[in-house]
């Protein structure tokens, strides 16, 4: 995959006369969507591994706890992909962003260690989140195994942003395919060994996988940086400083933090409703199914950032957002209205039969989430391209507030747990999009 042999998708996108069409946008989006979907398939792979080992319900719940806390700590680095797409325009900018990435990853790794290896874990998981003792005890070793997970994620998302910015989205999907392969190989080997708990198998597999993807992304970007990224600033452009990067990125990091706070808050709500062990095991499975279905919509955010720089891109971008959203709703309907869901739970991930009804309810209640995801990704992409990242943060504040309010109402009224979890997510997504839709800025040339 040398730069002289492989061409970036939509290579003409740098030409001043280029106008993005629905077809050209979908061609650029598809490899990134494949990357997102492959990444989302990790969840079912972990559920399948855990389902084949002793105490699957306990370990599924522990994995949900470990991942929710790990993702919370990881939140500042998740949007490095979007920041890199928006700002990595030349080599001086690339070097400034790389320094920023290293600093951010070190900070997050220190926080992970402080939580995983000290009494902070018990304080957060048991006292603040109200998780059962057996789930807390099972989840701690998984977080310890994943100490460097955030650093690996941040590094590879930075380099993936460089690839997306310059039209090399295929290489992003190649890296994710490597990651998924490592997950499957590690999970199968560890399940056959049978010496570790299911949650520890999942943690080891994901740690090895993200490290492999980080290395692959770095290697894939080398020829792009050498052959396709301008060596110097464009005339008239400002030097990208660390202060400017922090100012651009921190609203996005705060947005992701607020997004991920919803996961432990949902777990805390479920722990206070009926049959917490079953619902805490079922909800991560239902949430993962919804995440896989809406992965294509999530991938559209970075495509919007990259393509909205071109004149006359707005109509095609909006049309693609609707296409992706409606397609996601159709897939959700297909999943819950046919035997596909039962086949998936029984034959692929081996979720205990007692959890099937709960999982099905969670997916069905979240029917419109894929549509809202695609539309919100489009709106966020426009705001990121125009530099108005503070509006994205405000939208997420409203989203999280509505999510928390919905959870409180559900717990107070003792509503069915899966309705509370999935319904709160739907309300939050609707509120966020309603706000972002009123704050969209026109695409920047």
Secondary structure, 3 states (H helix, E strand, C coil): CCCCCCCCCCHHHHCCCCCCCHHHHHHHHHHHHHHHHHHHHHHHHHHHHHHCCCCHHHHHHHHHHHHHHHHHHHHHHHCHHHHHHHHCCEHHHHHHHHHHHHHHHHHHHHHHHHHHCCCHHHHHHHHHCCCCHHHHHHHHHHHHHCCCHHHHHHHHHHHHHHHHHCCCHHHHHHHHHHHHHHHHHHHHHHHHHCCCCHHHHHHHHHHHHHHHHHHHHHHHHHHHHHHCCECCCCCCCCCCCHHHHHHHHHHHHHHHHHHHHHHHHHHHHHCCCCCHHHHHHHHHHHHHHHHHHCHHHHHHHHHHHHHCCCCCCHHHHHHHHHHHHHHHHHHHHHHHHCCHHHHHHHHHCCCCHHHHHHHHHHHHHCCCHHHHHHHHHHHHHHHHHCCCHHHHHHHHHHHHHHHHHHHHHHHHCCCCHHHHHHHHHHHHHHHHHHHHHCCCCCCCC
